[in-house]
Amino acid sequence: GIRRFHLYGHSYGGILAFEYIKRVAEREANHEHGNKKGCLSVVLSSAPFSIQMVEEETEALLDDLRKSDNDASTLDERFRIKHQCRTKYMPAPLVDAFKHAGTVWKDTSVIQDYVATVPSEQASNMCPALAMRGEHDFVSEKCIAEWRGVFNHDRVEVRTLEGCSHHGLLERGTLYGEILNEFFSKHDQ
């Protein structure tokens, strides 16, 4: 089986990635792991630290768009272009993902109370982390920076992708890949 891996989670997937590594650290608290099995690093890509925080930030961004143009019929598309995916047209992988979305995760209501929390004091050290977001992402700088406070170490890098929004991978794939490659390479041992 897979003994060593890097974990990547985007948006809600980043929340799941964090909760996974937190629980592993808590389970391993009383065990020695000198063979470096398991997760070597984690990337939280455009993952909100708090659902309430990201919803408040999103509402503020929507208010700004309404102030500049109160046409409700174009609001969703203007939001998409500015804060969700800064491409002329919605990329096919994103269209497909939204088209096949289940009924449970179409909005944040099922996780509305989520706020990332630190692992127990007895937890072993969590793996190094990269928390990243796009410059125009609705997951704000504050929402990303807060990740630093919930890891039980100081090996959390925070990066902002210039010119990108929530889906930086689809907007500037080469830059995105270079950042991931650099981070994974540092922790691939």
Disulfide bonds with the S-S distance in Angstrom:
none
